[in-house]
């Protein structure tokens, strides 16, 4: 006698919930931090104008303005590269992007729980008051835990930001300290240009 077997199709997998940005992909707060520092570097480089630069070398700036403008462009480009490289190193070393992304994830998680709880209350209306109350209490308890984690993340981020601010101050001090050395290199290059002009004459 033939037996019939009933096959059950596997349940479709649950659609994964969107995850917060990974360590390699900056979220809103990390993007704001990176944008802020990039703008600060751009502003700093704009203050290093050619007239200020040329004032340090009046004779060659008058004699060979084209060469001096090229040296000014090289100097500002090199300084910008150094500042960006130092900041990128600090961000990676202190895991600033991961910390800010973690805060973004906690905030979004808390917001999602609150929205789901409010939607549940609207759908149930006046029915199932006890169940709704119990669900709300559970959501509130979870939100308290999430808020505690957010507070901890904020404290960690505040410590990292304080460290970054100190490093930025150190970088500014380094820039001020390196400037004479950079200018000395430029002086040597200008002397070479000047000597070459004299030989041509």
PEDA-V262695 format. One record per backbone hydrogen bond with DSSP energy under -1.0 kcal/mol. NH is the residue of the N-H (numbers start at 1). CO is the residue of the C=O. Records with the same first field share a line. If there is no record, write none. Layout:
NH: CO / CO
This chain:
25: 22
31: 27
32: 28
33: 29
34: 30
35: 31
36: 32
37: 33
38: 34
39: 35
40: 36
41: 37
42: 38
43: 39
44: 40
45: 41
46: 42
47: 43
49: 47
53: 49
54: 50
55: 51
56: 53
57: 54
61: 57
62: 58
63: 59
64: 60
68: 64
69: 65
70: 66
71: 67
72: 68
73: 69
74: 70
75: 71
76: 72
77: 73
78: 74
79: 75
80: 76
81: 77
82: 78
83: 79
84: 80
85: 81
86: 82
87: 83
88: 84
89: 85
90: 86
91: 87
92: 88
93: 89
94: 90
96: 91
99: 95
100: 96
101: 97
102: 98
103: 99
104: 100
105: 101
106: 102
107: 103
108: 104
109: 105
110: 106
111: 107
112: 108
113: 109
114: 110
115: 111
116: 112
117: 113
118: 114
119: 115
120: 116
121: 117
122: 118
123: 119
124: 120
125: 121
127: 124
132: 128
133: 129
134: 130
135: 131
136: 132
137: 133
138: 134
139: 135
140: 136
141: 137
142: 138
143: 139
144: 140
145: 141
146: 142
147: 143
148: 144
149: 145
150: 146
151: 147
152: 148
153: 149
154: 150
155: 151
156: 152
157: 153
158: 154
159: 155
160: 156
161: 157
162: 158
163: 159
164: 160
165: 161
166: 162
167: 163
168: 164
169: 165
170: 166
171: 167
172: 168
173: 169
174: 170
175: 171
176: 172
177: 173
178: 174
179: 175
182: 178
183: 179
184: 180
185: 181
186: 182
187: 183
188: 184
189: 185
190: 186
191: 187
192: 188
193: 189
194: 190
195: 191
196: 192
197: 193
198: 194
199: 195
200: 196
201: 197
